[in-house]
């Protein structure tokens, strides 16, 4: 019986390691898209894992983080689709512009600040840009 538990423990460890490796190999659009899907599914734990350590410390837990997104970024909370546009890189971060359509079909332009960590890409902030077609 010990052998069975040891094999099960090893399998569980290998499974967790494989999932962690998959997450660390995700591209910037995949990370953002996965978080958007998590919000749509109301999977706050999943959405929170895509946030940087700084964001996680700032909001302390997935529920606080979810409340902030629901109130401050309703187009992200109730997103319908995302189109990935330009990506620019600076020395300490990459900035991905995303055109998000909310549940009513209204377009919103956002810029995601992305940082690369040993665990893969993480979202380190989001800025709402001028509405498409209304920019200065």
N, C-alpha and C positions, 0 to 999 in steps of 0.2 A: 504494500500500500504506500510505503514511503516513496518508492520509485515513481508511482503514479502522481503523487503530489509534487515531487521534484520536477517531473516532466511538465506538469501543468504550470508550475511557477515559471519554469524556463520559457514555455510557450507564451505565457502572459508577458514576460519581460521582453521577449523578442517581438511580440506584437506591438507593444508600446514603443519600442525602439524603431520599428518600421514606420509607425504612424508619425513619430517625431521626425524621422528622416524625410518622409514625404512632405511634411509641413515645412521643413527647412528648405526644400527644393522648389517651393511654390514661387511663381513669378509675382511681380507687383499686381498686375490685373487679377490674377487668381486669388491673391490674399484679399484684395478689396471686394471682388465678386463674392468670395466665400463669406465675408463679413456681411455684405448686403443680403445674401441668402439667409444668414443666421438671423438678421433683424426681421426679415419677412416671416420666418418661422418662429419668431420670438424666442430664439435660443440665445439667451443673454450670456450664458457661460461660453458658448462657442464664439460669439461676437467679441467678448472680452479678451479671449486668447489672442486675437489679432492686434490688440492694442499694445503699444510699447510699455515698458516697465514704468516710465514716467506717467503715462496716462493711467495705468493701473493703480499706481500709488495715489494719484490725484483723486480718483473716484472710489478707491478702496475695495469695491466689490461690483460684481456684474449688475446688481439691481440698481445701484446709484448711477452706474455708467449708462444703463438702459434708459433710466428716467431722464438723464441729460440729453441723450440722443432723441428720445421721443419729444421732449419739449423744445430743444434747440435746433434739431435737424429733422423735422417731420418728413421731409422728402427722402431721407435716408431710412427712417423708421418704417415708412410705408412706401418703399420704392417699388416701381414696376419694371424698370429696365435701366441698364447702364451702358454707355458707349465710352470706351476709353480713347482719349484723344492724345494730346501731346504729353511727352515725358521729358522733363529737364533735370539735369543732375547738377548738384553743387557739391562742394567738398565733403559736407557731412550728411547730406540727405538727397533723396530724389523726390521730385514733385510730379505727381500724376494728375493731369486734368481729366475729369470725368463728367460727362453729361448724363445726369440722372433724371429720369422721368418719374414723377410721383404717381400715386395710385390714381389720380385724376388725369394723368397724361401731361401734366405741366412740366416743362423742362427746367432744370436747375443745373448750373455749372459750379462744380466744386473742385478744389485742389487738395489732394491728399499729400501730406508730408510723410514720406516713407523712410525708415532707417533700416539698415541691414544689421542683424544681430547674429550671434552664433546659432540661434534657433530659427533663423530665416528672417524674411521681411516682416516688419511690424509697422502699424499705422501710428504715427507720432503727432497727428493733428490734422484737422480738416478746416478749410476756409471756404466759405460761400463766396463765389465770385459774382460779378455783375451778371444779371439775367441775360441769356442769349438774345442778341438782337437789340439790347438796350444799353450796351457798353458805351463808355465815353470814347 
